[in-house]
Protein backbone atom coordinates (compact mmCIF):
# COMPACT_ATOMS: atom_id res chain seq x y z
CA UNK A 1 0.00 0.00 0.00
CA UNK A 2 1.24 3.46 -0.89
CA UNK A 3 2.23 5.58 2.10
CA UNK A 4 3.45 8.87 0.69
CA UNK A 5 1.55 11.44 -1.31
CA UNK A 6 3.67 10.87 -4.40
CA UNK A 7 3.28 7.09 -4.15
CA UNK A 8 -0.50 7.46 -3.96
CA UNK A 9 -0.46 9.70 -7.04
CA UNK A 10 1.74 7.24 -8.88
CA UNK A 11 -0.61 4.38 -7.98
CA UNK A 12 -3.52 6.32 -9.48
CA UNK A 13 -1.47 7.07 -12.57
CA UNK A 14 -0.50 3.41 -12.96
CA UNK A 15 -4.15 2.34 -12.95
CA UNK A 16 -5.00 4.90 -15.65
CA UNK A 17 -2.03 4.03 -17.87
CA UNK A 18 -2.54 0.28 -17.46
CA UNK A 19 -6.12 0.66 -18.69
CA UNK A 20 -4.94 2.69 -21.69
CA UNK A 21 -2.25 0.13 -22.53
CA UNK A 22 -4.71 -2.76 -22.26
CA UNK A 23 -7.15 -1.09 -24.65
CA UNK A 24 -4.42 -0.46 -27.20
CA UNK A 25 -2.88 -3.94 -26.97
CA UNK A 26 -6.30 -5.57 -27.31
CA UNK A 27 -6.96 -3.46 -30.41
CA UNK A 28 -3.61 -4.51 -31.89
CA UNK A 29 -4.37 -8.18 -31.29
CA UNK A 30 -7.76 -7.78 -32.97
CA UNK A 31 -6.23 -6.06 -36.00
CA UNK A 32 -3.56 -8.77 -36.26
CA UNK A 33 -6.19 -11.51 -36.18
CA UNK A 34 -8.18 -9.66 -38.83
CA UNK A 35 -5.08 -9.41 -41.03
CA UNK A 36 -4.26 -13.11 -40.67
CA UNK A 37 -7.87 -14.12 -41.40
CA UNK A 38 -8.05 -11.81 -44.40
CA UNK A 39 -4.71 -13.10 -45.70
CA UNK A 40 -6.21 -16.57 -46.05
CA UNK A 41 -8.74 -15.23 -48.55
CA UNK A 42 -8.29 -14.07 -52.13
CA UNK A 43 -9.23 -10.38 -51.89
CA UNK A 44 -5.95 -8.48 -52.34
CA UNK A 45 -7.54 -5.09 -51.60
CA UNK A 46 -8.93 -6.32 -48.27
CA UNK A 47 -5.55 -7.77 -47.32
CA UNK A 48 -3.85 -4.47 -48.18
CA UNK A 49 -6.31 -2.41 -46.14
CA UNK A 50 -6.06 -4.76 -43.15
CA UNK A 51 -2.26 -4.59 -43.27
CA UNK A 52 -2.37 -0.80 -43.53
CA UNK A 53 -4.68 -0.51 -40.53
CA UNK A 54 -2.48 -2.86 -38.50
CA UNK A 55 0.73 -0.99 -39.38
CA UNK A 56 -0.87 2.35 -38.59
CA UNK A 57 -2.14 1.18 -35.21
CA UNK A 58 1.26 -0.33 -34.44
CA UNK A 59 2.98 2.98 -35.26
CA UNK A 60 0.62 4.83 -32.93
CA UNK A 61 1.36 2.32 -30.16
CA UNK A 62 5.10 2.88 -30.63
CA UNK A 63 4.60 6.64 -30.55
CA UNK A 64 2.83 6.43 -27.19
CA UNK A 65 5.41 4.00 -25.78
CA UNK A 66 3.14 0.97 -25.47
CA UNK A 67 5.08 -1.22 -27.91
CA UNK A 68 8.85 -1.23 -28.48
CA UNK A 69 9.86 0.06 -31.91
CA UNK A 70 11.73 -3.12 -32.88
CA UNK A 71 8.77 -5.30 -31.89
CA UNK A 72 6.51 -3.10 -34.02
CA UNK A 73 8.93 -3.30 -36.93
CA UNK A 74 8.95 -7.09 -36.68
CA UNK A 75 5.15 -7.22 -36.57
CA UNK A 76 4.77 -4.88 -39.54
CA UNK A 77 7.28 -6.92 -41.55
CA UNK A 78 5.25 -10.04 -40.82
CA UNK A 79 2.12 -8.29 -42.10
CA UNK A 80 3.97 -7.09 -45.19
CA UNK A 81 4.98 -10.68 -45.95
CA UNK A 82 1.32 -11.69 -45.92
CA UNK A 83 0.49 -8.87 -48.35
CA UNK A 84 3.38 -9.73 -50.66
CA UNK A 85 2.39 -13.41 -50.71
CA UNK A 86 -0.96 -12.50 -52.28
N, C-alpha and C positions, 0 to 999 in steps of 0.2 A: 504494500500500500504506500502511496506517495505521501511524504511527510512535509515537504517544503512547498512553498507557493509555486516555484518554478517547476517542480516535479509534477504537481497537480495539473498545471497548464500543459506540460508536455504529454501527460496521460490523455488529456482531452484531445490534443492535437493528433496523437497517435491513433485514436479511435476514428477521427474524421478522415485522416489520410489512408488508413487501412480500408475503410469503406470505399473510398475513391479508387484505390488500387484494385480492389476486388471487382468493382464494376468494370473497370477497363480490361482486366485480365480475362474476365468472363466473356466480354465482347470479342476480344481477340481469339479466344478459343472457338467461339461461335463462327466467326468469320473464317477461321482456318478449316473448320469442319465443312462449311459451305463451299469453300474452294475445292477441297478434296472430293466432295460429293459431285460438284459440277464438273471436275476434271475427268470423272468417269464417263460423262456423257459425250455427245458429239458437237454440241453448240460452242463454237470457238469464241463467239462474241460474249457469251455468258461466262465462259472461263476467264476471258480477259477482264471483264468487269469485276468478277469476284476477286481476282488477283490484285487488281488495282485498289479495290476497297480494303483488302487485307494489308497491302503495303502501306497505304495511307494511314490506316489505323495504327499500324506498327510504328510508323514514323512519329505519330503524335504521342504514342506511349514512350518512345525514346526521349522525345523533347521534354516530357514532364517527369522523366527519371524513373518511370515504372519498369521499363525493360532496358537492359544493357544494350548499347549500340551494336556490339558484335553478335549478340543473340538475335537482334532484329535483322541484321544483315544476313545471317544464316537462314532465318525463317523466310525472308523475302527471296533469297536465292532458291530455296526449295519451291516456293510458289512459282517463280519464274521458270523453273524446270518443267513444272506441270503445264504451263502455258506453251512452252516451246515444244513439248511432246505432241501437242495437238496442233 
